[in-house]
């Protein structure tokens, strides 16, 4: 029985001791040889062999059984005693640590006393063996420091200074485990939340699934949910509380960031390697399960924490290898740290399989001037934060910087795919990614192949078509020109080069050049005639749009309603120009170069970058906490910074178009002039190796002050969780007015700006930044990050009315939906009119809302004629000219316009920017009333047409 018991103890000791040796090898405390698993058995054979060898040596030379027992007792019970004493020390030094199991103090005290007894007994009985044991332990100390390879540098300065933007607290992860190696891929702050994580998050936020579902189903439900999460009061009784409390919350976060920026540097101690690998593997498994589920994805972004970007060339910096992107980084000593990479091209909405192609296992990255930040979720281990994609450079193993580098964990990463070494290999890999729709990965493969093999025009032209898919027309044009410069280019490749060059010219909006280029392809290669002629027709349409402003508005409208609301149209600018206006915050503005009439087209501008809810599959919820504007809101804007970086990656010449926009008072003022033409593209020979640093801090500030919410047609209220976001270049230069003289509307990613009233030559042209805001207090709150005080005519009148009357007006306006009878509505309108001390030339949005509600009550109570009179009167009082107020009988027309004319004058009303939705509602209500109550299809059709013409004045 004793022998069997000893055999069981021997088996347990063999497993645990071998595991300790294996872990020591993994952590660098012993040679790495002992930290490897057997490739076939997946067991620590090397560690077990060392343990068995030492056991045999002790048996042979240990001096007998009694000496070995005394030797082991001193060492074993000494460490048992120290371990339990450590528990007592932590009770005193770290009383707030999480302790899932908390023992009574009497237990460790009793154990320590017994351990001391068992420790000193062999010391008294056999002092020589005890001294030998102590000496054996002490010898290990210098050996530990001599053999352990510590990091040769300290991470200084920015290491805990939060020199980065917290663009998201959630991660996408990808990990594979073999010989404790792994791959951990982290992309642009997007994480499909696993069911367990989501349940924990809801518990922490004191939310229930029912509340989430209810918020998702209501137009303003998630705004209220945000209020609850932030512990903010919501509701009509306290309309300004949410905004003020959000401001206070974000202000505290900003102050915390400023304090942490000033903290001194400290040496970085990497966390245990095995614990990190285990966490990576767990996160990857959860990520895979989340992607298979039907849940929604969440982005939580914080903007304005001074992202860091490196200005030092790569050759002056020391490299690191990433065995893992969120990925684990390993330095030459084998120390590991978590790396969070943000704003990297190709990572928006990427799932694990795509991330695995962007960052295959074993990828070597040089991270320039890495900075450390503490985790938003807590924990003691900081992680490296990389906000700027230009700080990340891909390196092949033969790169000069790596020639003298020796990786302690071995030159090769187990299970890492072997990269191609031939042109055909890189071509096959790039083609595979291209066919799978992974265009960024394909462009990287083609670019890497171009750098590894003799110049291959096949790879170059394949990369050109990939650049076209990515929207990098300038880079595609450069690749085609390089290929065409080769005198020995085969005929088939020449045809591809010419055709793709013509497409690149089209993408650069060089319509005439593109048409000529397609003509050359048609002439030299008749087999491409049909395709080339189709492209030539498109070129002529785009040129006509640019020169005359002649657009197919109906086609634009229909495309804007599709799943991909990105339009293929040309930009147009007429009768306006950018001038220096020193009195404005940005120092510039737009003035009219001719006398303008209401409804006249001024600008058609395609977005520089745009993000739509339709881009995400599955759908996502985006919460953006902006420390620049001190606001918290939902929308797609969290990905705009990455999209700008993608544009710059493929066409560095367009960077100036963004950097010359207003970035707020924290940055140098922009130039007084603005030139829309971008610099001539010089090509991108090494894709994603940025020649110029990407200033993410400035980009985020520019987006904070210039990004639009591209409202389109129909102007129906959308949930706050799914509205799009876009950066338009020329429209960003218009200054704001709450009572603008120009109005804008979007068709997908295209903005159309028209004059809203007569504008004399030389006068400044204004648009409204914030559409739909009725009350003066709310307008002031939402505009305060742009300027201290809006000086437009509408705000000036409201300011003259005084705060008391404006608050009273806001309170009365909130009760408009509760008016259930005509008398109630009339009384409410009388009360509202008393809040206006100064006469207005036309109704403001609040009064128009009130009259529209009165008209609806009249129709509900059967007073159809009263409805028509009130509705048409409200249009006229709001600034529209109603030509035909007739209800029955013959149509009233202006003779020279004919009988098909509209019942309203086709001009943009003064408050178009904030009232377009109401104008449309009134016209549609009148149209429906004519058809439902009088069966007058003619008048109904004319008023329906008026609803569309209110917004689109030409070719609707």
N, C-alpha and C positions, 0 to 999 in steps of 0.2 A: 504493500500500500504506500509506504514512504517513497519507494522507487518510482511508482506511477505518479505520485504527487510531484516529485522532483522533475520528472519528464514534462509534466504540464507547465511547471514554472519555467523550465528551460525553453520550451517552445514560445511562451509569452515573452521571455527576455530576448530571445533571438529576434522576434518580429519588432519589438519596440526599439532595441538597441540598433538594429540595422536601419530602422527608419530614422533614428537620430543621426547616424552617420550620413545617410542619404540627404537629409535636410541640410546638414552642415556643408556638404559638397555643393548643394544648390545655392546656398547663401554665401558661398565663398570662404567659409571658415576652414574648409578642407579642400584639397585639390578637386577641380571640377570633375575629374574622372570618377570620383565616388558619388557624384550627384547625378549619374545617368542611369536610365532604365535600360534593361536588356531589350533589344529591338524585337525579339521573338516572344519572350515570356512576359514582357511588360512588368518586370520585378527588379528591385535594386540589387542585382547580383553582385556588383562590385562592392557595394557597402556591406553586404552580408559576408563576402569573402574577407574583407578587412576585419570585421568583427570576429569571424571564426579564427583568423590567423592570430589575432591578439590573444584570444582565449587559449589557443594551443601554446603560444609562447609563455603565458602565465602558468599554465599547467606544468610545462617542462622546467621552467626556471623560477617558479614562484616560491619554492621552499616548502611545499606540502600544503595539505588541505587547511590546517589551522591558520597558517600564515596568510593564505588567500582570503579566508573569512575575515580576519582582522583588517587586512588591506582594504577589502571591499566595504566593510562596515564603516570605517572612518570616512571614505569618500562618499558612499551612498547616503548615510545618515547625516553627514554634513550638509549635503545639498538639499536633502528633505527638510532639514531644520531651516535653512536659509529661505527656501521656497515659502514655507508657512509663515515665517517671520515677515516676508514681503507682503503677505495678505494683511497682517496687522499694521504694517507701515502705511499701506494704501488706505486703510480705514481712516487713518489720521490725516494723511496728505491729500487724498482724493475722496472726500466723503460723498461727493455727488455723482460718482461714477455709476453707470447702469449696472445693477447686480441682479440678474434674473433669479439667482439663488443666493440667499444671504444667511450664513451660518451664525449660530450663537458664538460669542467671543470665547466662551469656556472651552469650546472644541479645539480651536487652534492653540489656545494657551496650554491645554492638557497635552496635545500632540507635541508641542515644542518642548515641554518638560520631559516627556518620555524620550524624544529624539536626542536631547542633550545627555540623558542618562546612557542611552545606547551608544552615543558617540564617545563619551569619556570612559566607558568600561573597557573597550579594547585599547584605548590610549594607556590606561593604567596597567592593563595586563600585558601588553606587548608594545612598549614604546617605540622599538625600532621599526616594526611594521607600520605603526601610525606615522612616524616621521617620514618613512618612505612614501606613504600615500600622499602626505601633504606636499612633499617635494615633487612627486609626479604631477600633482595638480598645478603647482606653481610654475613648473617648467612650461606648461602650456600657455602661460600668459605672454612671454616674449615671442614664442612661436606664432601665436595668434596675430600679434602686431607685425611680425616680419612677413608672414605669408598672406595676410589679408590685404587686398588691393583696394585702397580707398580712393574716392574721387579726387583727382589732382587739383580741382578748383572748387571754390565756393561760389554758389549762385548769389550774386551780390545785388545791391540796389533794388531793382524792381521785384525781387523775389516774393515779397509779401505786400507789395504796394498797390496791388490791384491795378496794374498798368494795363487793364484790359476791360472790355465790355462784357458784362454777364449776359450773353445773348440767349441763355437758356439753361435751366437747371436739369433738364432731362436729356438722356443720351440714347443714340443708337449704338449697339455694340456688336462686335463679331469676334469670336474667339475659338481657336482650335487648340487642343491640348495633346502634346506628344513630347515626352521627355521634358515635361514641364515648360515647353515652349508654347507660345500662343500667338494668336492674331487678334487684335482688338481694334475695331474700326469705329471711329466716331465721326459723325457728320454734322451738318449744319443745324444742330440744336433740336432735331426732331425725334420724338420717341413715341411710338405707339405704346400706350400704357398697358402693362399686363394687368389681368384681373386682380391679382393680389396687391400690386402696387396701387392700383386705382382705389381698391377698397381701403387700404391704409391711408391714402391721401384724403379720401372723403371723411374718414374717421377723424383725421387731424384737423380738417377744416369744418368739422361738425355739419357735414352735409349728408343727405340721403339720396339714393338712386331716384326716388320720386321727384325730389327737388331738381336734380339734374335734368330729368326728362321733361319736367314742366318748363324749366328755363329754356330748353332747346326748342320747345314748341311755341313760344311766345316771342313776339317781335322784340320786346325790350327785356325779356326774361333774364338774359345773361348779364345785362347791366345791373339788375338787382342782385343777381348771384354774386357778381364781383363786389358789390357793396357789402354783402354778408361776409364774404371771404375776408375782406379788408376791415370788417367790423365797422362799416360805415352806414349811417342812416340813409335811407332812400325814401322816395315817395313824394307826391306833389306837395305835401305839407311843408317840406323843407327842401326846396328845389336846389339850393346852392350848397347843402351840406356835403354831398358826395364829392363834388369837385374840390371843395376846400379841404376835406379830410384826406382825399387822395394826395393833394398837394403837400399836406403836412407829412404824410407817411413817406412820400418820395423824398421830401426834403431831409428827413432823418437818415434815409438810406444814403443820400448824397453826402451828408456830413460825415457819416461813418466811413465812406470811401475816402474822403479827404484826410481823415485821421489816419487811416491805414496806409495811405500814400507816404506819410511822413515817418513810418516806422523804420528802424535801422535794419540793415541786412543781417542774416544769420546763416550758418552753414546748413545745407540741406542733408538730412538723414533719410535715406530711402526706406520705405516700409519693407517688411519681409517679402521676399520674392514669391514664396509659395502662397501666401495669403492673397497677394495681388492676382496671381494666376487663377486661383480658385474663384475669386470675385469675377474675373473676366469670363471664365467659363459659365458661371451662373448667369451673368447678365446676357451672354449670347443666347443661352437656352431660353431665358425669359423673352428675349427679343424675337426669337423664332416663333415662339408660341403666340406672342402678341400679333405678329404679322399674319398669322393664320386665322386670327379671330376676326370678329365683325365689329370691334369697337372703333372709337374715333381716336384720332391722334391729337396731341396737344403740343403747342409751342408756347413757352413762356420766355419772353425776351425783355432784357433791360438794356436800354440805350443810354449812352452818355457817361460811361465810366472810363473815359480817356484810354481807348485801346492803344496798345504799344505796337510800333512797327520799326523794324531795323533799317538803318541807313548805311550799315557797314557792309562791305563786299564780302562774299562768302569765303574768299581765299584767306581773309584775316580772322576767320572764326574757326573754332574747333568743332568737328563733326560728332554726331551721335547716330547710332543705328536705332531705327524703330523696328522692333520685332512685332511690333505691333503698330489705327487712327480711328469714339474715344479709344486711343490706343495706348499700349504700354510701351514706354521708351526704355531702352537699355544702353548704358554707356559702356565704354571699353572694359570697365571693371565688373560688368554684369549687374550693376545696380539698376533697379527699375523704378519708374515713376509714371504716373498716369499723365497722358497728354490729351488735351482737348483742342481739337482743330476746328476753327470756325471760318465761315465765308469762303470755303474752298469750292472752286468751280465744279459743277456736276453733282453736288451733294444735296441739292434741294429736293426733298421728297424721296431720296434714295433709300431703297431697301437693302437688306444685308447682301443679297446676291450681287447687286450693283457695286456696293462698297467693297466687296471682295475682289472685284475686278479693278477698282481704282487703286486699292492698296493691298496687293497680294501679300501673303505671308512671306516675310523676309525682306520686304521693301526697305531700302536704305534712304533715309531722309536727313538732310542737314537742316536743322532748325536754328535760325539766326537769332542770337540774343534771347534765348527763352526766358520767360518770366514765370514766377510761381504765384498762385493765388490759393486761398483756402476755399474749401468746398462750400457752396451755398447750402448744402444739406447737412453741414456739420462734419465732424470727424477730425482726427488729428493730422492725417496725411494730406499735405497740399498737392496740387497738380499743376503741371505746366500748361499755361494758357497761350494759345497762338491764335490771334484774331486776324492777322493779315496773311493772306495766301502768299504774298511775296516773301514772307519769312521762311517759307518751306521750299526746299530745293531737292529734287529727286537726284540721287547719285547711283551710278552703276559701280560695281565692285572694283572696276579698273580705274576709277576716277583718281586723279593725282592726289587729292586730299586723303584718300584711303590707302595709299600704297604702303605707308608706314604704320597703319593702324592694325593692332592685333586685338581681336575680340576674345575676351576671357572665356566666353561661352562657346567658342568655336567659330570657324569661318562661315560654316553653313548653318542655316536654321532648319531643323528637321521638318519634313513635310512641306517645305517651301518649294513652290513650282520652279523648275529650271527655266530661266528666261531663254527665248530664242537667241540664236547666234548667227542666223543667216537672214538675208533679205526675204526669202520665201517664208521663213518662220515668223518674222514680224508681220509680214503681209497677211498670213493666215490668221494670226492672232487678232490683228486690227480688223480684218474682214469679219471675223466671228463676232466681235463686239459691235461692229457697225450693223450687221444683220439683226442683232438682238436689240438695236435701238440704244445702245450704250455709247453715245457719240464721244463723250469726254474720254472714256477709257480707250476708244478706238484712236482718237487723236493722240493720246499719250503713247500708244503702241507704235503708231506710224512715226511719231517724232523720235522715239527712242531708237527705232530701226534706222532712221535716217542718220542718227548720230553714231550708230554702231557699225554700219556697213558702208562700202563705197557709195557715192551719191546714186540713189535709185529714183528715177523719175516715176516709176510705178507707185512707189510708196508716197512720193510727193503729191501726185495727182489724186491718190486715194485720200490723202490727208486734206487736199483741197475740197473734195466733195463733202468730207466730214466737217470741215470748217463752215461750209455753206449751211449744213444742217444745224450747226451751233449758232448761226447768225454772225459768224466772223468773216464777213465778205472781204474786208481788206486783207486778211491773212490768206484767204483763198486766192485772191487776185495775185498776190505776191508769189505763191507757189506755182500758179499757172504760168506767170511770166518767166520764172526761173526755168521751168520745164521747156517752154517754147524757145528759150535762148540756146538750147542744145541742138546743134545742127544735125546730130544723128538720131533725133527723136523718131521712133517708129511712127508710121502713118496712123495706126489705131490710137496711139497715145496722143498724137498731135490733135486728132479730132476731139478727144476728151478734154485736152487742155484748152482748145479754142472754145468749146461749148461751155465749160465750167468758168472760163474767164468771162464770157458774156454774162453768165448768171451772176458772177461776182460784181460786175459793173452794175447790173440791175440792183443788187443788194445795196450798193453804195449810192443809189439814187442818181446815177449818171446815165440818164435815160437815153440820150442821143447816142452816146458811145456804146451803150449796150445794144441798141437797135442796129448800129453798124456792125458790131461784133457778131450778132446773130446772122446778119446778112452775109458775112464772110463764111460762116459755118455752112449756111445754106448753099452758097456758091461752090465751096470746095467739097462738100459732102452732101450730095443730093438726097441721100437716104434720111437725112435729118430735116428735110424741108418742112414737113407738117409741124413738128415740134418748134422749129425756129420761127415759123410764121406766127404761131400762137404767142410766142414770147414777144415777137415784134409788135403784135397788136397791143399787148400789155404795155410795152414801152411807150407806144404812142398815147395810150390812155393816161399813163402816169405823167407824161410830158404835158398833155392837155390840162390835167388837173393842176399841175404846178403853174402853168402860164395863165390859165383862164379861170381857175376855181370851179370848173365844171365837173361836179361829182354826181355819181348815181346814188342819191341819198337812200332810196329804197333798198338797194342792194347792200349798202353799208348797214342799214338798220337790221336787215335779216341776218347778216353775218354776225352782228353784235349779239344776237340772241343764241348763237350756236355754242357748242361745247368749247370751241376754240375761238374766243372773241377777239382774235388778232387780225386786223384788216390789212389788205395789200392795197394801199393808196399812197399817193405822194403828198408831201407837205406843200402848203400854200401860204403865202404872206403877201398882203397887198394893203397899201395906204397906211401902214404903221411902221415905225422904226424905233430902235432902242437908242435912248439918249441918256446922257449923264444928268442926274437930278440929285445934287448933293444933299438936299433936304430930306431925302428918303433914306430909310434904314439901310437898304442895299446900295444906295448911291446911284441907282439907275431907275428907269421907267420906260413906258411905251407911250409915244405921242402919235397923234394923227398927222399924216403928211398931206391930207386932203380933207375937205369938208365931207363928213360922213352922215349918212341917213340911217334911220332905224332899220334894222334887219340886214344891213350890208355886211357881207362876209369879210372878215379881217384875217383870220388865221385858221388853218387846218394843220394840226401838229400830231405826228405819230409819237407815241411814248418812247423815250430812250430805254426805259425798262418798265415792265408792268407785271403785276402778280394778280392772278384771279383765283377764286375758290375752285374753279374747274381744273386748275393745275394739279390739285392734290387728289390722289386716289389711293386709299380711302380719304374721305374728307377730314379736314383738320380744324382745330380751334386755335386761334392765335391771340394771345394776350400780350400786349406790348406795354411795358412800363418804361416810360421815357423820362429820364432825369434831365434832359435838355429842355423839353417843353413842360415838364412836371405834370404829365398826364398819364393815365392808364386807360387803355381802350383795346377793343378787339379789331382785327383786320388782317389782311395779308401782308402788311408792310414789313413784317419781320424778315422776309426773304429778299427785300429790295437791295440791301447792302451786298448780299452775295451775288445778285444779278448784275449789279454795277461792276463788281470785281470780275465777273465772267466776261463782260463786255471789254474791260480794259485788258484782260488776259489775251483775248483774241485780236484786239485792235488797240494797241497802246496810244495811237494818235487821237482817240476819242476821249482820253482822260481829261484833257483841258476843258472840254465841253461841260464836264461835271464840276471840276475844281474851280471854274470861274463863276459858279453860282454862289449866291449868298449863303454863308454858313453860320450866321449869327454873330453876336458881339464878341464871342470868345475867340474868334479867328480873325486874321487880317481881312480888311474889306476887299471885295472883289474888284477887278478893273472896271473903270467907268464905261468902257465899251464892251461889246459882246459879239463875237463873230461865230455864226452858226456852222460855218464850214470847218470840218475837222482837218487835222494835219494829214498830209499824204501818208498812207500806210507804208511802213518799211518791212512788213511781214513779221512772222513769228517763227523763227527757225527752231527754237527750243520751247515748245508749248509748255506753259505754266512755269517757266523760268523767267520771272518778271525782271525786265531790265530797269524798270523804275518802281520804287516802293509804292505799294497801295496804301494810301493814307485813309484807313478805315474810320478813324476818329472824325476826320473832315467829311467823309462821305456820309456818315450817320448824322452829323449836324446838318449837312445840306438836305438830306432826306427829311429831317425833322421840320425844316422850314419851307420845303418846296414840294414835298410829295402831295399829290392830289388823290382824292377818292373819286375815281372816274364814274360818276353817276351817269347812267344811260337812259334809254327809253325802253319800256315805259317807266316813268318816274314813280315807281312804287317803293314803299319803305321796305328795306331788307333788314333781316336780323343783323344786329351789330357784330355777329360772329363771322359773317361771310362777305363783307364788302371788299371789293378789290382795292388795289393801291398802285399808283404809277407815278413816275417822274417824267414830266414834260419839260423840254428845254426852254423854248421861247415863251410859253405860257407862264413859266416860273418868274419871268422878268416883269410881268404885270403887277402893279401895286394894287392894294386892296381898298375897297369901299363897300360898306354895308348897303349903300344905295348906288350901285355901279352904273356906269353908262355903257357897259358891254356885258354880254351874258355868254356863258359857256355851257356846253353839253357834250357828252362823250358817246361815241359809237365804239364800244369795245375799248381798244387801246388808242383810239384817235379822238383828239379834242377839237371841237369846232367852236370858234369865238366869233360873235357877231356884235355889231353896234346895237345898243338897246335904245338909243335916242339920238337926236341930232348932236353931233360932236364937231365943233369948229376945228379947222385946221390949226395945228400947233397945240391943241389941248391934250392933256394927259388922258389916256384910256385906262379905265379901272375895271377890274372884275371883283367878284366876291369870293374870298377864300372859304368862307363857311356858309354853305347853302342851307337853307331851311330854318335858320335861327330866327325866331319871332321876337323874343323879348330883349330889351336893351341890357338888363343884367347878365343874361346868358351870353349874349354876344360879347360883352366885355370879358367875361370869364374865359371864353374859348379863344379870344384873340390876345390875351395878355402876354403870351410868350412871343408874339410878333412885335408888339409895341405897347407902350404904357397906356396910350389913349388913342382911340380911333377918331380922326378928325373929319370923317365924312359928314355930309349934310344930314343924313338920317340920325346919326349918333349925336350930332350937334343939337338937333331939335329935341331928341329924347333927353339930352343933358339939360337943356333949358327947362324941360317939364319938371325936372327934379327927381330925386331918388324915391320920394314917397309916392308920387303919382305913378312912376314906372313900376314900382313894386305892386301898387294897387292894380295897375293894368295887367301885370303878369298873373296876379291871383285871379282876377276876373276871367282872363283868357283860359286859365286852367279849368274853369267851370263850363266853358262853351259846350263840351260834349254832354253835359247834364241838362241842357235846355231841352225839355221834352214837349213843349207847346209853343205856338206862335207868340202868345203874350209873354212867356218867359224869355224867348229870344229877343223880342222887341225891347223888353225892359233891360236885358243884359247889354244890348247895343247902346241904349241910352246911358247906362252906367259906364260903359267903356268910353263913350264920347266925352264924358266929363273928365277923363284922365288926360285929355289932350288940351294943354293950355294954349298952344299955338296952332293955327290952322295949317293943314297939310294940303299940298296941291293934288294929292291923290291918296287913296287909302294905303296904309301900311299893311303888312301881312296879317297882323292881328285883326284889324277891322274887316279885311277881306274874308278871313276865316269865319268871322261872326256872321257876315251877310250870307255866306254860302250855307251856313247852318240854318239860318232863318229861311232861306229858299227851300231847303230840304224839309223843314217842318211844314212849310206851306204846301208843298207837294204831298206830304204824308197826310195832311188834313183835307186834301182834296181841292185846295185853292190853286189850280193849275195856272191860271192867268197871273195870280200873285207871284207864283214861283218864277214864271218867265220874266216878269218885270224886275223882281229882286235880283235874279241871277244876271240878267243883262246889265242892270244898273251897277251891280258889284264889279262886273268886268270894266265898265266905263269909268267907274270911280277909282279902279286900280290902275288906270292908264291906257287901257285898250280902247280903240275907236270902234264902236259897234255901228256898222252901216245899215244893217237890216234888223230893226227891232220888231218887225211885223210878226204876228202870231197866226193870223189867218189871211186868206185872200191872196192877191198877187204878190210875187216877190218884189222887194224893193232893191233896185240895183243902181249903180252908177252907169250911165249910158255907154260910155266908151269901154267899159270893162265887160259888158255882156251879161247874160243870165247865169253863167257858170261861176260868177265871182263868189267870193266868200262873204259870210255875213259880218265879218270883222275886217278891219284894215290890216293887211299882212305886214305888221311891224312887230318888233320885239318890245313888249311893255317895259316900263322903267324898272320894276322889281322882278324881272325875269329870273335873275340868278337865285332868288330865294322863294319865288312864287310860281315857278313853272308848273309844279305838280298841281297847285290849286287851280291855275288857269285851265289846265287840261281837264280837271275834274268838273269844272263849271261847264265847259263846252260839251263834254260828254253827257253830263246830266241834262242839258238842254236838248241835245240830240235824241237821247232816249225818251224824254218827255214828249217830243213831237211825234215820235213813232208809236209810243205806247198809248198816248191819250188822244191824239188827233189823227193817227195813221197817216201822217204827212211824211212820206219817205224822202221827198225832195228836200224839205227843210232839215230833216234829220241827217241826211247825207251831207248837206252843206255845213252843219255845225260839227259833225264828226271830222270833216276835212279841216275845219277851223282849229280843232284840237291838235291835229298834227302840224298844221301850218304855224301855230303858235310857237312851235319849237324848231321846225325846219321850214325855211321860207322859200326854198328853191327845189324844184323837181321832186317833191315829196310823193 
